[in-house]
Amino acid sequence: MSRSDRRTRLEHLEQEIPQLKLHLKQLEEERREIFASLAFPVLTLPMEVTSEIFVHCLPGASAIPRTTDAPLLLARICRQWRDIALSLPQLWSTFTFYADSPRSQARDHLINCWLSRSRHHSLSICLYDGYMEPEDDTAVAQGSEYERAVAISESIQACLELVGKHSSRLRDLQLRLMPSELQNPSISFPEGGFPLLEHLAIGRWAASHADFTLARINLFGTAPRLRSVEMVLDSQGHIDIRLFSIPWAQLTKFTGTLFWPEECFFVLRQCPALVDCTFAECTSEDTAVPPPPLPPIIALKSLKVGTTYSLFTVFGALTLPRLETLSAELGVGHISLVTQLVARSGCTLRHFKFTWTVDGNETQFFDCLQHMPALSSLELSAIPPKPCVAIFDRLCEDLELVPDLRSLTIVSYNITPSFPFATLLAMLHARSRPARLTPLRRFQLCGAYDWGIIDLSGFEELVREGMEIEMRSPRRILL
């Protein structure tokens, strides 16, 4: 071979070697994929099936992104799963972040990463302020906590501006921060508002909202699809709900926390289309002056109200002709308010949860049940052992009382060895008789007790006959 031939051959080899290396790499990749498919059959699933599984792996809407949870975890398993995860914008359309200034760079990178991977998919965003209030004024005077609060407030404004840039894609927005942060005049969202927004949450628990001013909050007035709103106000009454510009008339679901009675009335007046309404942890002082009655709320089917004093005023002003689910927390001595509400409304109540806050006359409770002939689900919470005897006896002897009852739950935190298990068992047998048109099919008993000494044979017999029975303590489930 001549010198020129060797040079020609060398050039050919230099051209072939990269091609052969590339081909070898492709063969190794193919070998790994075949091996993985044999060792891990899940990798052989069609992409559409794997994609659907990935979507169901997502944590809750308010979960903070972590490498140990989807979607980040899914993208770290293998190249195939990473490609699938990055191709699904819905995996990256829900995320939570803290407006915590010490981690602002990492937070901004995370937000931009999520937004870019979500492409044009609708968004669900939860923003926490990340601010822990100082224990006393000394910490504020020293400056460290105060300066951190100022820095976080500035970070919140930057995060809200970012949210505003994507307002046209927001489907669910949770702003778990002080409502006063929304009163900053520098915050402005696009004129188009929130065309896709369906759920909005505002506020968080705080020791004080004294910095809330009389400035209106006009950020959410344009949201044609908004149907569900959650709000946390202030037990001291510093926040005026009337300053929030929200399309109240179109709401079908509302949850309010730390509401005074007048604030409850405002919501009920402004939301004639409400179907589901909850007032949790309400606060007020008892008043002898009853409020004026509200017009009938035709659409409302579910009402849950907590804290005794608010119930005294709210229940007496309502007429709910389509009410089906009612959850009430008040003493037995005021159960007549529920009776009057049901009788006045002429509603067909099917689900009733009653929190037994104080002892009282069980006769009023039975009178209330007489007005609920279509009741199918009854839950009695925090009930003392003594009234249990009267309730079990009455339900056993009078099968015409709530004749359609299918589910019964008893929650008692004071279960003692004298708890009327024999009376309970007799009632369950009576209510499960085949002769009944609607036999009791589900029973739950929850409470702190040494369940190991209970004779379960009678309950096990009912389970074999088809009744679903669950008896549990905080650390143990028997049936």
Secondary structure, 3 states (H helix, E strand, C coil): CCHHHHHHHHHHHHHHHHHHHHHHHHHHHHHHHHHHHHHCHHHHCCHHHHHHHHHHCCCCCCCCCCCCCCCCCHHHCCHHHHHHHHCCHHHHCEEEEECCHHHHHHHHHHHHHHHHHHCCCCEEEEEECCCCCCCCHHHHHHCHHHHHHHHHHHHHHHHHHHHHHCHHHEEEEEEECCHHHHHCCCCCCCCCCCCCCCEEEECCCCCCCCCCCCCCECCCCCCCCCCEEEEECCCCCCCCHHHECCCHHHCCEEEEECCCHHHHHHHHHHCCCCCEEEEECCCCCCCCCCCCCCCCCCCCCEEEECCHHHHHHHHCCCCCCCCCEEEEEECHHHCHHHHHHHHHHCCCCCEEEEEECCCCCHHHHHHHHHCCCCCCEEEEECCCHHHHHHHHHHHHHCCCCCCCCCEEEEECCCCCCCCCHHHHHHHHHHHCCCCCCCCCCEEEEECCCCHHHCCCHHHHHHHHCCCEEEEEECCEECC
